[in-house]
Amino acid sequence: MKRKKKKSIAKRIISLALLVIVIAAFVLIFKNADSIFGTGKVLSDTDDEFPFAYETGSAQTFALSGNGLATVTTSTAQLFSADGKSVAKQIHSFQTPAVCASEKGAIFFDIGAKNCYMISAAGEITDIEVIGNVITASMNASGYFTVITEKAGHKALVAVYDSSCKKLYEWQSGTGYAVKADVSPDNRSLAVLCLTAQGSEIHIFSLSSDIEKASFEYHGDLLFDLKYLYSGAICAIGGSGLYFLNSNGEETGEFGFDGKYMCDYTLSGSDFAVVNLSEYRNGTNSAIYAVSSSGEVLGEIAATKDVTSLDANEKRILVMTTAGIYLYNRTMELQNSDEELMAVTKAFIRPKGDVMLASSFSAEIYEFKR
């Protein structure tokens, strides 16, 4: 009888252990349902009670998505509509999270890994299949986007997709390491920035042809970003200056930094770029310049406080410093300001004309007093 009792106790212990394991498994699945099953979060009625509210996390990054907002951390990605409602939320595990966006949605990607997906403005989540680790991605106003990945035997692979995630074009770089690509505002051309042993190259393609349309070389200068301005001009930036090309690959302008340190910049203006330059590495004694696509300085101002955020849209420039936020026109004439202390990570000008202020846990809409 004692042996049977011991056996019964052993069975109960084993059953209890199995039950604990099963419960733990269900808890694990519940907590990680989005990442395990690859679906977005089902939003409850309470999710809309606090507009633009999100979880904070490591390496938090933001991008304006039309009048909405896209935010990503090492564990979570979320897209919000213009009124602050959560369109979709995705749980993931990213080492180096990044995001690019437009009013059509946002691309969330993990630099140096194969994780890449799109959340559309309607909340649909689409995994972007890539063959190598992602280097970077970009999205234009129409929702056309590029993804640059590593590829064995080549320096990089550049892929172009339309707003429905259909792949339209591929280019394999054999001579330079592709670090940035962008689709033109009319969705007809592709510009790719590559780094070479001699410096940098910009390659321009028509999406209707496999033959390279034009290229331009910058010997001795390492450029790190490139973007089509709304006007159709191509703007590239490096440690030494701003460079502008037309759609045929012809240089239209240049603005040198004259040995100054580049502290911040934005290439989101309609036909101009904005750059913050300082005499010193720590950013003190700096100035902000608005530069046209012909390389002409449209306007400049001295920054009396450290610049913490720069943004621009068609005709306006938003500057946030440790002293407040300031709105300028494209010639750097002050239009409005607010010097109240704001604990904000990033400030954006929305297409609607107001300002979105993003902090660690939430964002809010701000309008300057008239």
HELIX and SHEET records of a PDB file:
HELIX    1   1 LYS A    2  LYS A   31  1                                  30    
HELIX    2   2 ALA A   33  PHE A   37  1                                   5    
HELIX    3   3 ASP A   45  ASP A   48  5                                   4    
SHEET    1   A 4 THR A  61  SER A  65  0                                        
SHEET    2   A 4 GLY A  68  VAL A  72 -1                                        
SHEET    3   A 4 THR A  76  PHE A  80 -1                                        
SHEET    4   A 4 SER A  86  ILE A  91 -1                                        
SHEET    1   B 4 PRO A  97  SER A 102  0                                        
SHEET    2   B 4 GLY A 105  ASP A 110 -1                                        
SHEET    3   B 4 CYS A 116  SER A 120 -1                                        
SHEET    4   B 4 ILE A 125  ASP A 127 -1                                        
SHEET    1   C 4 VAL A 134  MET A 139  0                                        
SHEET    2   C 4 PHE A 145  LYS A 151 -1                                        
SHEET    3   C 4 HIS A 154  TYR A 161 -1                                        
SHEET    4   C 4 LYS A 167  SER A 173 -1                                        
SHEET    1   D 4 TYR A 177  VAL A 183  0                                        
SHEET    2   D 4 SER A 189  LEU A 195 -1                                        
SHEET    3   D 4 GLY A 199  SER A 206 -1                                        
SHEET    4   D 4 GLU A 212  HIS A 219 -1                                        
SHEET    1   E 4 LEU A 223  TYR A 228  0                                        
SHEET    2   E 4 ILE A 234  GLY A 238 -1                                        
SHEET    3   E 4 GLY A 241  LEU A 245 -1                                        
SHEET    4   E 4 GLU A 251  GLY A 256 -1                                        
SHEET    1   F 4 TYR A 261  THR A 266  0                                        
SHEET    2   F 4 PHE A 272  SER A 278 -1                                        
SHEET    3   F 4 SER A 286  SER A 292 -1                                        
SHEET    4   F 4 VAL A 297  ALA A 303 -1                                        
SHEET    1   G 4 VAL A 307  ALA A 312  0                                        
SHEET    2   G 4 ARG A 316  THR A 321 -1                                        
SHEET    3   G 4 GLY A 324  ASN A 329 -1                                        
SHEET    4   G 4 LEU A 334  ASP A 338 -1                                        
SHEET    1   H 3 LYS A 346  ILE A 349  0                                        
SHEET    2   H 3 VAL A 355  ALA A 358 -1                                        
SHEET    3   H 3 ALA A 363  TYR A 366 -1                                        
END                                                                             
